[in-house]
Amino acid sequence: MNTIDDAALVEALRQQMTKSVARQVAASGNLANVDTPNYKAVEPSFADALKGQLQMTATRANHINPANPNTSGMREIKDAVARRDGNTVELDRELLTMQRANGDFAAAQTALAAKFKLVRYAISESK
Amino acid sequence: MATLSSAINAAASALSVERTRIEAAVSNLANAESTRSVNGQPYRRRDVVLRAEPVEGFDAALGRSAATGVKVAAIVEDQSEYRRRYEPSHPDADKDGFVSLPNVDAPQEMVDMVGAARAYQANLAAIGIIREMVQKALELGKG
């Protein structure tokens, strides 16, 4: 008997892909600012993003201002060492992050493609 | 909402900024001996000032862009003192025989140029990685 729900599996893979994209976006932003003075390297914070989603958002001027306006889900990388110009980007760390995110994304995509193949097989009545 | 296209835009903004830095370094090197610029004074070395800026797009309009690009904030002239060289035969020499030469330091320009070239390469590599991801995502629609 199949105890793992198809929809739950697809959703989990989708989340892994979304997270990889978020990591990729943060790393490419850091890489772009490798020479910007005082730029602080960021990474996605999924806990912050969740908090941002759960909190109410001011969509009109007369709404009560939400306490935490940070809904971008990014936070500065902790214990990153700053260079003399105050910049905390490390070239190799960012490229490594990107390669890792790429690998995670590819893994999820492969699993998802295999899943879809089975679904297609079922739809076409195993022809 | 973080999207791969905003990541590519961020990397692309860095490419154009790094190219500007290389251009500035090259024009500084080219004018290392220019004793007369447009205003009649010796050339002053130019410095590129960078600023982090959220990439443009739909998300930026909503004020929640995730990717941070980079932009040239200004190109400023270095106001440090001119180099002076004793060369009485030079047409721009002062009464003591000294010529004011641009405040360009060749080794510094070379280091800047190498740094900018490396950053350019890194961002090019980043675009390659993102493109791989996009292609991988598109494969889901095949078959």
Interface residues (C-beta under 8 A of the other chain):
Chain A: M17 S20 V21 A22 Q24 V25 A26 A27 S28 G29 N30 L31 A32 N33 V34 D35 T36 P37 Y39 V42 P44 T71 S72 G73 M74 L91 E94 L95 M98 Q99 A101 N102 F105 A106 Q109 L112 A113 F116 K117 R120
Chain B: A2 T3 L4 S6 A7 I8 A10 A11 S13 A14 V17 E18 R21 L50 R51 A52 R64 S65 A66 A67 T68 G69 V70 G115 A116 R118 A119 A122 N123 A125 A126 I129 I130 E132 M133 K136 A137 E139 L140 G143
